[in-house]
Amino acid sequence: MAIEFKKKLALFGETVGVEDAETLLEWLQGKANARVDLSACVHLHPANIQVLLASKAQISAWPKDQVLHAWLQTIFTV
């Protein structure tokens, strides 16, 4: 599974594709103060980025992959 959902935490796997965006959106809509752990992620489809930006979910852990980490931090801190 690309994303593992806990009570208030979404754990992203290595590759999170477009097919995961709708499930992520549905999960986030029902969660106040949701957090996202991207530490294992090495590929994140832009549809999921859009969902995360729109939901204003808190990133609790950034990707270990330095390039993806830097790129996502730039997007989420604007």
N, CA, C and O atoms as a Tripos MOL2 file, in Angstrom:
@<TRIPOS>MOLECULE
protein
  312   311    78     0     0
PROTEIN
NO_CHARGES

@<TRIPOS>ATOM
      1 N           0.8490   -1.1690    0.0000 N.3       1 MET1
      2 CA          0.0000    0.0000    0.0000 C.3       1 MET1
      3 C           0.8990    1.2390    0.0000 C.2       1 MET1
      4 O           1.8960    1.2910    0.7200 O.2       1 MET1
      5 N           0.5440    2.2180   -0.8000 N.am      2 ALA2
      6 CA          1.3590    3.4200   -0.9380 C.3       2 ALA2
      7 C           1.2370    4.3460    0.2630 C.2       2 ALA2
      8 O           2.1960    5.0280    0.6220 O.2       2 ALA2
      9 N           0.0590    4.3750    0.8870 N.am      3 ILE3
     10 CA         -0.1570    5.2090    2.0740 C.3       3 ILE3
     11 C          -0.8240    4.3490    3.1390 C.2       3 ILE3
     12 O          -1.8180    3.6720    2.8780 O.2       3 ILE3
     13 N          -0.2660    4.3880    4.3320 N.am      4 GLU4
     14 CA         -0.8680    3.6810    5.4710 C.3       4 GLU4
     15 C          -1.5160    4.7420    6.3610 C.2       4 GLU4
     16 O          -0.8640    5.6900    6.7970 O.2       4 GLU4
     17 N          -2.8020    4.5640    6.6190 N.am      5 PHE5
     18 CA         -3.5510    5.5430    7.3920 C.3       5 PHE5
     19 C          -3.7250    5.0890    8.8370 C.2       5 PHE5
     20 O          -4.2220    3.9950    9.1070 O.2       5 PHE5
     21 N          -3.3100    5.9450    9.7470 N.am      6 LYS6
     22 CA         -3.5090    5.7340   11.1800 C.3       6 LYS6
     23 C          -4.6180    6.6810   11.6190 C.2       6 LYS6
     24 O          -5.2930    7.2590   10.7670 O.2       6 LYS6
     25 N          -4.8260    6.8570   12.9150 N.am      7 LYS7
     26 CA         -5.8880    7.7510   13.3940 C.3       7 LYS7
     27 C          -5.7460    9.1590   12.8420 C.2       7 LYS7
     28 O          -6.6750    9.6780   12.2230 O.2       7 LYS7
     29 N          -4.6060    9.7750   13.0580 N.am      8 LYS8
     30 CA         -4.3790   11.1610   12.6210 C.3       8 LYS8
     31 C          -3.0920   11.3080   11.8190 C.2       8 LYS8
     32 O          -2.6060   12.4210   11.6200 O.2       8 LYS8
     33 N          -2.5330   10.1780   11.3550 N.am      9 LEU9
     34 CA         -1.2610   10.1940   10.6530 C.3       9 LEU9
     35 C          -1.3460    9.3580    9.3810 C.2       9 LEU9
     36 O          -1.8350    8.2290    9.3900 O.2       9 LEU9
     37 N          -0.8610    9.9390    8.2930 N.am     10 ALA10
     38 CA         -0.7440    9.2190    7.0270 C.3      10 ALA10
     39 C           0.7320    8.9530    6.7780 C.2      10 ALA10
     40 O           1.5240    9.8900    6.6690 O.2      10 ALA10
     41 N           1.1060    7.6810    6.6880 N.am     11 LEU11
     42 CA          2.4900    7.2760    6.4410 C.3      11 LEU11
     43 C           2.6540    6.9640    4.9520 C.2      11 LEU11
     44 O           2.0880    5.9940    4.4480 O.2      11 LEU11
     45 N           3.4120    7.7730    4.2720 N.am     12 PHE12
     46 CA          3.6040    7.6000    2.8320 C.3      12 PHE12
     47 C           4.7060    6.5890    2.5780 C.2      12 PHE12
     48 O           5.7480    6.6160    3.2350 O.2      12 PHE12
     49 N           4.4760    5.6970    1.6260 N.am     13 GLY13
     50 CA          5.4830    4.7280    1.2150 C.3      13 GLY13
     51 C           6.4470    5.3500    0.2220 C.2      13 GLY13
     52 O           6.4410    6.5640    0.0180 O.2      13 GLY13
     53 N           7.2810    4.5160   -0.3990 N.am     14 GLU14
     54 CA          8.2900    5.0120   -1.3360 C.3      14 GLU14
     55 C           7.6800    5.7240   -2.5350 C.2      14 GLU14
     56 O           8.1090    6.8210   -2.8930 O.2      14 GLU14
     57 N           6.6800    5.1040   -3.1530 N.am     15 THR15
     58 CA          6.0750    5.6750   -4.3520 C.3      15 THR15
     59 C           4.5810    5.8590   -4.1170 C.2      15 THR15
     60 O           3.8560    4.9020   -3.8440 O.2      15 THR15
     61 N           4.1340    7.1100   -4.2280 N.am     16 VAL16
     62 CA          2.7230    7.4330   -4.0430 C.3      16 VAL16
     63 C           2.2230    8.0050   -5.3640 C.2      16 VAL16
     64 O           2.5900    9.1120   -5.7580 O.2      16 VAL16
     65 N           1.3780    7.2290   -6.0410 N.am     17 GLY17
     66 CA          0.9410    7.5790   -7.3830 C.3      17 GLY17
     67 C          -0.3850    8.3140   -7.4280 C.2      17 GLY17
     68 O          -1.0000    8.5910   -6.3990 O.2      17 GLY17
     69 N          -0.8060    8.6170   -8.6240 N.am     18 VAL18
     70 CA         -2.0440    9.3630   -8.8500 C.3      18 VAL18
     71 C          -3.2560    8.6200   -8.2920 C.2      18 VAL18
     72 O          -4.2080    9.2490   -7.8300 O.2      18 VAL18
     73 N          -3.2280    7.3030   -8.3310 N.am     19 GLU19
     74 CA         -4.3620    6.5080   -7.8550 C.3      19 GLU19
     75 C          -4.5840    6.6460   -6.3490 C.2      19 GLU19
     76 O          -5.6390    6.2580   -5.8470 O.2      19 GLU19
     77 N          -3.6140    7.1900   -5.6270 N.am     20 ASP20
     78 CA         -3.7370    7.3650   -4.1780 C.3      20 ASP20
     79 C          -4.3410    8.7070   -3.7740 C.2      20 ASP20
     80 O          -4.7200    8.8900   -2.6170 O.2      20 ASP20
     81 N          -4.4330    9.6330   -4.7020 N.am     21 ALA21
     82 CA         -4.8740   10.9940   -4.3820 C.3      21 ALA21
     83 C          -6.3150   11.0430   -3.8670 C.2      21 ALA21
     84 O          -6.5960   11.7590   -2.9050 O.2      21 ALA21
     85 N          -7.2060   10.3160   -4.4730 N.am     22 GLU22
     86 CA         -8.6090   10.3560   -4.0470 C.3      22 GLU22
     87 C          -8.7860    9.7830   -2.6390 C.2      22 GLU22
     88 O          -9.5230   10.3380   -1.8250 O.2      22 GLU22
     89 N          -8.1150    8.6850   -2.3640 N.am     23 THR23
     90 CA         -8.1870    8.0890   -1.0250 C.3      23 THR23
     91 C          -7.5980    9.0340    0.0120 C.2      23 THR23
     92 O          -8.1470    9.1850    1.1040 O.2      23 THR23
     93 N          -6.4860    9.6680   -0.3270 N.am     24 LEU24
     94 CA         -5.8640   10.6350    0.5720 C.3      24 LEU24
     95 C          -6.8080   11.7940    0.8390 C.2      24 LEU24
     96 O          -6.9640   12.2140    1.9860 O.2      24 LEU24
     97 N          -7.4300   12.3090   -0.1890 N.am     25 LEU25
     98 CA         -8.3780   13.4130   -0.0340 C.3      25 LEU25
     99 C          -9.5290   13.0220    0.8850 C.2      25 LEU25
    100 O          -9.8800   13.7760    1.7930 O.2      25 LEU25
    101 N         -10.1100   11.8700    0.6620 N.am     26 GLU26
    102 CA        -11.2210   11.4090    1.5030 C.3      26 GLU26
    103 C         -10.7920   11.2690    2.9580 C.2      26 GLU26
    104 O         -11.5390   11.6450    3.8620 O.2      26 GLU26
    105 N          -9.6070   10.7360    3.1910 N.am     27 TRP27
    106 CA         -9.1150   10.5720    4.5600 C.3      27 TRP27
    107 C          -8.8820   11.9270    5.2180 C.2      27 TRP27
    108 O          -9.2640   12.1330    6.3700 O.2      27 TRP27
    109 N          -8.2670   12.8390    4.5000 N.am     28 LEU28
    110 CA         -7.9720   14.1570    5.0580 C.3      28 LEU28
    111 C          -9.2290   14.9720    5.3520 C.2      28 LEU28
    112 O          -9.2480   15.7530    6.3030 O.2      28 LEU28
    113 N         -10.2630   14.8030    4.5560 N.am     29 GLN29
    114 CA        -11.5020   15.5500    4.7660 C.3      29 GLN29
    115 C         -12.1460   15.2160    6.1020 C.2      29 GLN29
    116 O         -12.8550   16.0490    6.6670 O.2      29 GLN29
    117 N         -11.9210   14.0490    6.6030 N.am     30 GLY30
    118 CA        -12.5190   13.6490    7.8650 C.3      30 GLY30
    119 C         -11.5980   13.8180    9.0690 C.2      30 GLY30
    120 O         -11.9240   13.3690   10.1670 O.2      30 GLY30
    121 N         -10.4530   14.4610    8.8690 N.am     31 LYS31
    122 CA         -9.4690   14.5500    9.9470 C.3      31 LYS31
    123 C          -9.0570   16.0000   10.2050 C.2      31 LYS31
    124 O          -8.4820   16.6620    9.3420 O.2      31 LYS31
    125 N          -9.3610   16.4680   11.3960 N.am     32 ALA32
    126 CA         -8.8230   17.7650   11.8190 C.3      32 ALA32
    127 C          -7.4260   17.5000   12.3730 C.2      32 ALA32
    128 O          -7.1940   16.4770   13.0160 O.2      32 ALA32
    129 N          -6.5170   18.4010   12.1290 N.am     33 ASN33
    130 CA         -5.1420   18.2790   12.6350 C.3      33 ASN33
    131 C          -4.4220   17.0330   12.1270 C.2      33 ASN33
    132 O          -3.6290   16.4360   12.8550 O.2      33 ASN33
    133 N          -4.6890   16.6440   10.9020 N.am     34 ALA34
    134 CA         -4.0160   15.4800   10.3190 C.3      34 ALA34
    135 C          -2.5340   15.7800   10.1030 C.2      34 ALA34
    136 O          -2.1480   16.9100    9.8050 O.2      34 ALA34
    137 N          -1.7170   14.7410   10.2610 N.am     35 ARG35
    138 CA         -0.2820   14.8500   10.0400 C.3      35 ARG35
    139 C           0.1290   13.8570    8.9560 C.2      35 ARG35
    140 O          -0.5150   12.8280    8.7490 O.2      35 ARG35
    141 N           1.2190   14.1970    8.2720 N.am     36 VAL36
    142 CA          1.7060   13.3830    7.1670 C.3      36 VAL36
    143 C           3.1880   13.0880    7.3720 C.2      36 VAL36
    144 O           3.9840   13.9950    7.6150 O.2      36 VAL36
    145 N           3.5470   11.8150    7.2710 N.am     37 ASP37
    146 CA          4.9420   11.3890    7.3810 C.3      37 ASP37
    147 C           5.4230   10.9940    5.9890 C.2      37 ASP37
    148 O           4.9910    9.9840    5.4340 O.2      37 ASP37
    149 N           6.3100   11.7930    5.4400 N.am     38 LEU38
    150 CA          6.8300   11.5640    4.0900 C.3      38 LEU38
    151 C           8.2310   10.9570    4.1000 C.2      38 LEU38
    152 O           8.8700   10.8730    3.0510 O.2      38 LEU38
    153 N           8.7140   10.5380    5.2530 N.am     39 SER39
    154 CA         10.1200   10.1330    5.3890 C.3      39 SER39
    155 C          10.5470    9.0190    4.4320 C.2      39 SER39
    156 O          11.6910    9.0220    3.9780 O.2      39 SER39
    157 N           9.6840    8.0860    4.1160 N.am     40 ALA40
    158 CA         10.0480    6.9730    3.2300 C.3      40 ALA40
    159 C           9.8230    7.2910    1.7480 C.2      40 ALA40
    160 O          10.2210    6.5150    0.8800 O.2      40 ALA40
    161 N           9.1970    8.4090    1.4650 N.am     41 CYS41
    162 CA          8.7790    8.7400    0.0970 C.3      41 CYS41
    163 C           9.9690    9.1410   -0.7910 C.2      41 CYS41
    164 O          10.8260    9.9270   -0.3870 O.2      41 CYS41
    165 N           9.9960    8.5830   -2.0050 N.am     42 VAL42
    166 CA         10.9910    8.9780   -3.0000 C.3      42 VAL42
    167 C          10.3310    9.4890   -4.2770 C.2      42 VAL42
    168 O          10.9850   10.1270   -5.1020 O.2      42 VAL42
    169 N           9.0360    9.2110   -4.4410 N.am     43 HIS43
    170 CA          8.2730    9.7220   -5.5870 C.3      43 HIS43
    171 C           6.8610   10.0540   -5.1200 C.2      43 HIS43
    172 O           6.1790    9.2240   -4.5190 O.2      43 HIS43
    173 N           6.4380   11.2740   -5.4060 N.am     44 LEU44
    174 CA          5.1190   11.7370   -5.0010 C.3      44 LEU44
    175 C           4.4440   12.3780   -6.2020 C.2      44 LEU44
    176 O           4.9000   13.4100   -6.6950 O.2      44 LEU44
    177 N           3.3550   11.7710   -6.6770 N.am     45 HIS45
    178 CA          2.6420   12.3080   -7.8320 C.3      45 HIS45
    179 C           2.0760   13.6880   -7.4800 C.2      45 HIS45
    180 O           1.6040   13.8890   -6.3610 O.2      45 HIS45
    181 N           2.1160   14.6380   -8.4190 N.am     46 PRO46
    182 CA          1.6180   15.9960   -8.1670 C.3      46 PRO46
    183 C           0.1650   16.0650   -7.6830 C.2      46 PRO46
    184 O          -0.1960   17.0130   -6.9870 O.2      46 PRO46
    185 N          -0.6620   15.1000   -8.0290 N.am     47 ALA47
    186 CA         -2.0480   15.1050   -7.5460 C.3      47 ALA47
    187 C          -2.0900   15.0290   -6.0230 C.2      47 ALA47
    188 O          -2.9420   15.6540   -5.3910 O.2      47 ALA47
    189 N          -1.1820   14.2720   -5.4430 N.am     48 ASN48
    190 CA         -1.1110   14.1610   -3.9850 C.3      48 ASN48
    191 C          -0.5810   15.4410   -3.3570 C.2      48 ASN48
    192 O          -1.0030   15.8220   -2.2650 O.2      48 ASN48
    193 N           0.3290   16.0970   -4.0350 N.am     49 ILE49
    194 CA          0.8250   17.3880   -3.5550 C.3      49 ILE49
    195 C          -0.3170   18.3930   -3.5170 C.2      49 ILE49
    196 O          -0.4450   19.1480   -2.5530 O.2      49 ILE49
    197 N          -1.1370   18.4100   -4.5440 N.am     50 GLN50
    198 CA         -2.2880   19.3210   -4.5870 C.3      50 GLN50
    199 C          -3.2400   19.0430   -3.4260 C.2      50 GLN50
    200 O          -3.7340   19.9730   -2.7890 O.2      50 GLN50
    201 N          -3.4950   17.7830   -3.1550 N.am     51 VAL51
    202 CA         -4.3760   17.4160   -2.0440 C.3      51 VAL51
    203 C          -3.7870   17.8930   -0.7170 C.2      51 VAL51
    204 O          -4.5020   18.4480    0.1170 O.2      51 VAL51
    205 N          -2.5000   17.6800   -0.5240 N.am     52 LEU52
    206 CA         -1.8580   18.1080    0.7230 C.3      52 LEU52
    207 C          -1.8740   19.6240    0.8750 C.2      52 LEU52
    208 O          -2.1230   20.1370    1.9660 O.2      52 LEU52
    209 N          -1.6150   20.3280   -0.1950 N.am     53 LEU53
    210 CA         -1.6490   21.7950   -0.1350 C.3      53 LEU53
    211 C          -3.0500   22.3040    0.1820 C.2      53 LEU53
    212 O          -3.2140   23.1980    1.0110 O.2      53 LEU53
    213 N          -4.0440   21.7470   -0.4670 N.am     54 ALA54
    214 CA         -5.4270   22.1910   -0.2490 C.3      54 ALA54
    215 C          -5.9080   21.8860    1.1620 C.2      54 ALA54
    216 O          -6.6740   22.6580    1.7390 O.2      54 ALA54
    217 N          -5.4680   20.7770    1.7130 N.am     55 SER55
    218 CA         -5.9350   20.3620    3.0370 C.3      55 SER55
    219 C          -5.1820   21.0660    4.1710 C.2      55 SER55
    220 O          -5.6520   21.1110    5.3080 O.2      55 SER55
    221 N          -4.0170   21.6080    3.8470 N.am     56 LYS56
    222 CA         -3.1530   22.2400    4.8590 C.3      56 LYS56
    223 C          -2.7430   21.2580    5.9590 C.2      56 LYS56
    224 O          -2.5800   21.6310    7.1210 O.2      56 LYS56
    225 N          -2.5820   20.0090    5.5660 N.am     57 ALA57
    226 CA         -2.1250   18.9830    6.5130 C.3      57 ALA57
    227 C          -0.7170   19.3200    6.9810 C.2      57 ALA57
    228 O           0.0830   19.8740    6.2270 O.2      57 ALA57
    229 N          -0.4270   18.9870    8.2090 N.am     58 GLN58
    230 CA          0.8860   19.2430    8.7930 C.3      58 GLN58
    231 C           1.8550   18.1430    8.3700 C.2      58 GLN58
    232 O           1.5500   16.9580    8.5020 O.2      58 GLN58
    233 N           3.0110   18.5340    7.8660 N.am     59 ILE59
    234 CA          4.0510   17.5690    7.5170 C.3      59 ILE59
    235 C           4.8530   17.2940    8.7850 C.2      59 ILE59
    236 O           5.5440   18.1790    9.2890 O.2      59 ILE59
    237 N           4.7620   16.0770    9.2970 N.am     60 SER60
    238 CA          5.4620   15.7400   10.5350 C.3      60 SER60
    239 C           6.8560   15.1870   10.2760 C.2      60 SER60
    240 O           7.7110   15.2330   11.1610 O.2      60 SER60
    241 N           7.0980   14.6650    9.0790 N.am     61 ALA61
    242 CA          8.4230   14.1600    8.7070 C.3      61 ALA61
    243 C           8.6060   14.3430    7.2020 C.2      61 ALA61
    244 O           7.7720   13.9160    6.4030 O.2      61 ALA61
    245 N           9.7060   14.9810    6.8360 N.am     62 TRP62
    246 CA         10.0230   15.2210    5.4290 C.3      62 TRP62
    247 C          10.7400   14.0100    4.8430 C.2      62 TRP62
    248 O          11.2680   13.1830    5.5870 O.2      62 TRP62
    249 N          10.7630   13.8960    3.4960 N.am     63 PRO63
    250 CA         11.4480   12.7670    2.8670 C.3      63 PRO63
    251 C          12.9320   12.7220    3.2280 C.2      63 PRO63
    252 O          13.5790   13.7600    3.3680 O.2      63 PRO63
    253 N          13.4540   11.5230    3.3740 N.am     64 LYS64
    254 CA         14.8890   11.3490    3.5940 C.3      64 LYS64
    255 C          15.6740   11.6620    2.3220 C.2      64 LYS64
    256 O          16.8310   12.0780    2.3750 O.2      64 LYS64
    257 N          15.0190   11.4550    1.1740 N.am     65 ASP65
    258 CA         15.6180   11.8160   -0.1140 C.3      65 ASP65
    259 C          15.8110   13.3370   -0.1420 C.2      65 ASP65
    260 O          14.8380   14.0900   -0.1070 O.2      65 ASP65
    261 N          17.0590   13.7790   -0.2060 N.am     66 GLN66
    262 CA         17.3700   15.2010   -0.0640 C.3      66 GLN66
    263 C          16.7930   16.0780   -1.1770 C.2      66 GLN66
    264 O          16.3600   17.1990   -0.9120 O.2      66 GLN66
    265 N          16.7810   15.5880   -2.4070 N.am     67 VAL67
    266 CA         16.2410   16.3730   -3.5200 C.3      67 VAL67
    267 C          14.7340   16.5660   -3.3470 C.2      67 VAL67
    268 O          14.2370   17.6860   -3.4610 O.2      67 VAL67
    269 N          14.0120   15.4900   -3.0750 N.am     68 LEU68
    270 CA         12.5700   15.5920   -2.8650 C.3      68 LEU68
    271 C          12.2690   16.4350   -1.6350 C.2      68 LEU68
    272 O          11.3370   17.2390   -1.6490 O.2      68 LEU68
    273 N          13.0370   16.2620   -0.5870 N.am     69 HIS69
    274 CA         12.8790   17.0390    0.6440 C.3      69 HIS69
    275 C          12.9700   18.5360    0.3430 C.2      69 HIS69
    276 O          12.0770   19.2990    0.7130 O.2      69 HIS69
    277 N          14.0300   18.9510   -0.3180 N.am     70 ALA70
    278 CA         14.2380   20.3650   -0.6300 C.3      70 ALA70
    279 C          13.1320   20.9140   -1.5190 C.2      70 ALA70
    280 O          12.6380   22.0200   -1.3000 O.2      70 ALA70
    281 N          12.7500   20.1410   -2.5130 N.am     71 TRP71
    282 CA         11.7190   20.5810   -3.4520 C.3      71 TRP71
    283 C          10.3750   20.7490   -2.7400 C.2      71 TRP71
    284 O           9.6910   21.7540   -2.9390 O.2      71 TRP71
    285 N           9.9930   19.7750   -1.9150 N.am     72 LEU72
    286 CA          8.7120   19.8520   -1.2140 C.3      72 LEU72
    287 C           8.6980   20.9570   -0.1530 C.2      72 LEU72
    288 O           7.6870   21.6390    0.0150 O.2      72 LEU72
    289 N           9.7970   21.1360    0.5530 N.am     73 GLN73
    290 CA          9.8420   22.2090    1.5430 C.3      73 GLN73
    291 C           9.6390   23.5580    0.8890 C.2      73 GLN73
    292 O           8.9870   24.4330    1.4590 O.2      73 GLN73
    293 N          10.1850   23.7360   -0.2910 N.am     74 THR74
    294 CA         10.0050   24.9880   -1.0280 C.3      74 THR74
    295 C           8.5260   25.2200   -1.3450 C.2      74 THR74
    296 O           8.0310   26.3400   -1.2190 O.2      74 THR74
    297 N           7.8380   24.1870   -1.7460 N.am     75 ILE75
    298 CA          6.4250   24.2930   -2.0980 C.3      75 ILE75
    299 C           5.5650   24.5560   -0.8690 C.2      75 ILE75
    300 O           4.6740   25.4050   -0.9040 O.2      75 ILE75
    301 N           5.8220   23.8470    0.2010 N.am     76 PHE76
    302 CA          4.9590   23.9100    1.3820 C.3      76 PHE76
    303 C           5.2590   25.0850    2.3130 C.2      76 PHE76
    304 O           4.4790   25.3440    3.2290 O.2      76 PHE76
    305 N           6.3460   25.7900    2.1080 N.am     77 THR77
    306 CA          6.6570   26.9100    2.9880 C.3      77 THR77
    307 C           6.4020   28.2610    2.3190 C.2      77 THR77
    308 O           6.7700   29.2980    2.8730 O.2      77 THR77
    309 N           5.7940   28.2670    1.1680 N.am     78 VAL78
    310 CA          5.4760   29.5340    0.4860 C.3      78 VAL78
    311 C           4.2880   30.1780    1.1130 C.2      78 VAL78
    312 O           3.8680   31.2510    0.6800 O.2      78 VAL78
@<TRIPOS>BOND
     1     1     2 1
     2     2     3 1
     3     3     4 2
     4     3     5 am
     5     5     6 1
     6     6     7 1
     7     7     8 2
     8     7     9 am
     9     9    10 1
    10    10    11 1
    11    11    12 2
    12    11    13 am
    13    13    14 1
    14    14    15 1
    15    15    16 2
    16    15    17 am
    17    17    18 1
    18    18    19 1
    19    19    20 2
    20    19    21 am
    21    21    22 1
    22    22    23 1
    23    23    24 2
    24    23    25 am
    25    25    26 1
    26    26    27 1
    27    27    28 2
    28    27    29 am
    29    29    30 1
    30    30    31 1
    31    31    32 2
    32    31    33 am
    33    33    34 1
    34    34    35 1
    35    35    36 2
    36    35    37 am
    37    37    38 1
    38    38    39 1
    39    39    40 2
    40    39    41 am
    41    41    42 1
    42    42    43 1
    43    43    44 2
    44    43    45 am
    45    45    46 1
    46    46    47 1
    47    47    48 2
    48    47    49 am
    49    49    50 1
    50    50    51 1
    51    51    52 2
    52    51    53 am
    53    53    54 1
    54    54    55 1
    55    55    56 2
    56    55    57 am
    57    57    58 1
    58    58    59 1
    59    59    60 2
    60    59    61 am
    61    61    62 1
    62    62    63 1
    63    63    64 2
    64    63    65 am
    65    65    66 1
    66    66    67 1
    67    67    68 2
    68    67    69 am
    69    69    70 1
    70    70    71 1
    71    71    72 2
    72    71    73 am
    73    73    74 1
    74    74    75 1
    75    75    76 2
    76    75    77 am
    77    77    78 1
    78    78    79 1
    79    79    80 2
    80    79    81 am
    81    81    82 1
    82    82    83 1
    83    83    84 2
    84    83    85 am
    85    85    86 1
    86    86    87 1
    87    87    88 2
    88    87    89 am
    89    89    90 1
    90    90    91 1
    91    91    92 2
    92    91    93 am
    93    93    94 1
    94    94    95 1
    95    95    96 2
    96    95    97 am
    97    97    98 1
    98    98    99 1
    99    99   100 2
   100    99   101 am
   101   101   102 1
   102   102   103 1
   103   103   104 2
   104   103   105 am
   105   105   106 1
   106   106   107 1
   107   107   108 2
   108   107   109 am
   109   109   110 1
   110   110   111 1
   111   111   112 2
   112   111   113 am
   113   113   114 1
   114   114   115 1
   115   115   116 2
   116   115   117 am
   117   117   118 1
   118   118   119 1
   119   119   120 2
   120   119   121 am
   121   121   122 1
   122   122   123 1
   123   123   124 2
   124   123   125 am
   125   125   126 1
   126   126   127 1
   127   127   128 2
   128   127   129 am
   129   129   130 1
   130   130   131 1
   131   131   132 2
   132   131   133 am
   133   133   134 1
   134   134   135 1
   135   135   136 2
   136   135   137 am
   137   137   138 1
   138   138   139 1
   139   139   140 2
   140   139   141 am
   141   141   142 1
   142   142   143 1
   143   143   144 2
   144   143   145 am
   145   145   146 1
   146   146   147 1
   147   147   148 2
   148   147   149 am
   149   149   150 1
   150   150   151 1
   151   151   152 2
   152   151   153 am
   153   153   154 1
   154   154   155 1
   155   155   156 2
   156   155   157 am
   157   157   158 1
   158   158   159 1
   159   159   160 2
   160   159   161 am
   161   161   162 1
   162   162   163 1
   163   163   164 2
   164   163   165 am
   165   165   166 1
   166   166   167 1
   167   167   168 2
   168   167   169 am
   169   169   170 1
   170   170   171 1
   171   171   172 2
   172   171   173 am
   173   173   174 1
   174   174   175 1
   175   175   176 2
   176   175   177 am
   177   177   178 1
   178   178   179 1
   179   179   180 2
   180   179   181 am
   181   181   182 1
   182   182   183 1
   183   183   184 2
   184   183   185 am
   185   185   186 1
   186   186   187 1
   187   187   188 2
   188   187   189 am
   189   189   190 1
   190   190   191 1
   191   191   192 2
   192   191   193 am
   193   193   194 1
   194   194   195 1
   195   195   196 2
   196   195   197 am
   197   197   198 1
   198   198   199 1
   199   199   200 2
   200   199   201 am
   201   201   202 1
   202   202   203 1
   203   203   204 2
   204   203   205 am
   205   205   206 1
   206   206   207 1
   207   207   208 2
   208   207   209 am
   209   209   210 1
   210   210   211 1
   211   211   212 2
   212   211   213 am
   213   213   214 1
   214   214   215 1
   215   215   216 2
   216   215   217 am
   217   217   218 1
   218   218   219 1
   219   219   220 2
   220   219   221 am
   221   221   222 1
   222   222   223 1
   223   223   224 2
   224   223   225 am
   225   225   226 1
   226   226   227 1
   227   227   228 2
   228   227   229 am
   229   229   230 1
   230   230   231 1
   231   231   232 2
   232   231   233 am
   233   233   234 1
   234   234   235 1
   235   235   236 2
   236   235   237 am
   237   237   238 1
   238   238   239 1
   239   239   240 2
   240   239   241 am
   241   241   242 1
   242   242   243 1
   243   243   244 2
   244   243   245 am
   245   245   246 1
   246   246   247 1
   247   247   248 2
   248   247   249 am
   249   249   250 1
   250   250   251 1
   251   251   252 2
   252   251   253 am
   253   253   254 1
   254   254   255 1
   255   255   256 2
   256   255   257 am
   257   257   258 1
   258   258   259 1
   259   259   260 2
   260   259   261 am
   261   261   262 1
   262   262   263 1
   263   263   264 2
   264   263   265 am
   265   265   266 1
   266   266   267 1
   267   267   268 2
   268   267   269 am
   269   269   270 1
   270   270   271 1
   271   271   272 2
   272   271   273 am
   273   273   274 1
   274   274   275 1
   275   275   276 2
   276   275   277 am
   277   277   278 1
   278   278   279 1
   279   279   280 2
   280   279   281 am
   281   281   282 1
   282   282   283 1
   283   283   284 2
   284   283   285 am
   285   285   286 1
   286   286   287 1
   287   287   288 2
   288   287   289 am
   289   289   290 1
   290   290   291 1
   291   291   292 2
   292   291   293 am
   293   293   294 1
   294   294   295 1
   295   295   296 2
   296   295   297 am
   297   297   298 1
   298   298   299 1
   299   299   300 2
   300   299   301 am
   301   301   302 1
   302   302   303 1
   303   303   304 2
   304   303   305 am
   305   305   306 1
   306   306   307 1
   307   307   308 2
   308   307   309 am
   309   309   310 1
   310   310   311 1
   311   311   312 2
@<TRIPOS>SUBSTRUCTURE
     1 MET1         2 RESIDUE 1 A MET
     2 ALA2         6 RESIDUE 1 A ALA
     3 ILE3        10 RESIDUE 1 A ILE
     4 GLU4        14 RESIDUE 1 A GLU
     5 PHE5        18 RESIDUE 1 A PHE
     6 LYS6        22 RESIDUE 1 A LYS
     7 LYS7        26 RESIDUE 1 A LYS
     8 LYS8        30 RESIDUE 1 A LYS
     9 LEU9        34 RESIDUE 1 A LEU
    10 ALA10       38 RESIDUE 1 A ALA
    11 LEU11       42 RESIDUE 1 A LEU
    12 PHE12       46 RESIDUE 1 A PHE
    13 GLY13       50 RESIDUE 1 A GLY
    14 GLU14       54 RESIDUE 1 A GLU
    15 THR15       58 RESIDUE 1 A THR
    16 VAL16       62 RESIDUE 1 A VAL
    17 GLY17       66 RESIDUE 1 A GLY
    18 VAL18       70 RESIDUE 1 A VAL
    19 GLU19       74 RESIDUE 1 A GLU
    20 ASP20       78 RESIDUE 1 A ASP
    21 ALA21       82 RESIDUE 1 A ALA
    22 GLU22       86 RESIDUE 1 A GLU
    23 THR23       90 RESIDUE 1 A THR
    24 LEU24       94 RESIDUE 1 A LEU
    25 LEU25       98 RESIDUE 1 A LEU
    26 GLU26      102 RESIDUE 1 A GLU
    27 TRP27      106 RESIDUE 1 A TRP
    28 LEU28      110 RESIDUE 1 A LEU
    29 GLN29      114 RESIDUE 1 A GLN
    30 GLY30      118 RESIDUE 1 A GLY
    31 LYS31      122 RESIDUE 1 A LYS
    32 ALA32      126 RESIDUE 1 A ALA
    33 ASN33      130 RESIDUE 1 A ASN
    34 ALA34      134 RESIDUE 1 A ALA
    35 ARG35      138 RESIDUE 1 A ARG
    36 VAL36      142 RESIDUE 1 A VAL
    37 ASP37      146 RESIDUE 1 A ASP
    38 LEU38      150 RESIDUE 1 A LEU
    39 SER39      154 RESIDUE 1 A SER
    40 ALA40      158 RESIDUE 1 A ALA
    41 CYS41      162 RESIDUE 1 A CYS
    42 VAL42      166 RESIDUE 1 A VAL
    43 HIS43      170 RESIDUE 1 A HIS
    44 LEU44      174 RESIDUE 1 A LEU
    45 HIS45      178 RESIDUE 1 A HIS
    46 PRO46      182 RESIDUE 1 A PRO
    47 ALA47      186 RESIDUE 1 A ALA
    48 ASN48      190 RESIDUE 1 A ASN
    49 ILE49      194 RESIDUE 1 A ILE
    50 GLN50      198 RESIDUE 1 A GLN
    51 VAL51      202 RESIDUE 1 A VAL
    52 LEU52      206 RESIDUE 1 A LEU
    53 LEU53      210 RESIDUE 1 A LEU
    54 ALA54      214 RESIDUE 1 A ALA
    55 SER55      218 RESIDUE 1 A SER
    56 LYS56      222 RESIDUE 1 A LYS
    57 ALA57      226 RESIDUE 1 A ALA
    58 GLN58      230 RESIDUE 1 A GLN
    59 ILE59      234 RESIDUE 1 A ILE
    60 SER60      238 RESIDUE 1 A SER
    61 ALA61      242 RESIDUE 1 A ALA
    62 TRP62      246 RESIDUE 1 A TRP
    63 PRO63      250 RESIDUE 1 A PRO
    64 LYS64      254 RESIDUE 1 A LYS
    65 ASP65      258 RESIDUE 1 A ASP
    66 GLN66      262 RESIDUE 1 A GLN
    67 VAL67      266 RESIDUE 1 A VAL
    68 LEU68      270 RESIDUE 1 A LEU
    69 HIS69      274 RESIDUE 1 A HIS
    70 ALA70      278 RESIDUE 1 A ALA
    71 TRP71      282 RESIDUE 1 A TRP
    72 LEU72      286 RESIDUE 1 A LEU
    73 GLN73      290 RESIDUE 1 A GLN
    74 THR74      294 RESIDUE 1 A THR
    75 ILE75      298 RESIDUE 1 A ILE
    76 PHE76      302 RESIDUE 1 A PHE
    77 THR77      306 RESIDUE 1 A THR
    78 VAL78      310 RESIDUE 1 A VAL
